[in-house]
Amino acid sequence: MAVDWYNSILTKTWGGNQTIFDGAVISIFAPSSGTNAFPTTYSVNTAPSIDGFDLRGGDQQGFPGNLNRIAGAPTGLPANLITQGGAIYANGYARNLQITNNVVQNNGGAYGTIRIGTPDLPVGLTDNQNDDVKILNNRVIANGGTNLAGGMGLFNGANNL
């Protein structure tokens, strides 16, 4: 249930942008440092991977997820929640992420279907810290985006791809 996910994410901490962009099939909110952080150097044995999936149904609904669809009243969900959809969304600090051998089909995203970072960084943040991401051997078909990107969106701080 979506409410369970929202309640769970509110107990977590992560690096980078603190706005919760939801609706993606896979969302990555990585810490900026510490034992649970993505590795800062690439190694075949330690690289985080999204590999071999069939990713469909990421939905960009065009309205904030914290408002009731019928009446427009608040749902009680987080105020900093924005539904933007897509198949894969890496918020920030997803260094050395590998996105390989996936079928990415029939997704809708506000800023692309495979989205590395965001163009909407709050004041003070200028870099999503998504360095050395590898996007290889995927089938990206029949997806759509409504702002700035369609199949794939790579934003500030996605260096050394």
Disulfide bonds with the S-S distance in Angstrom:
none
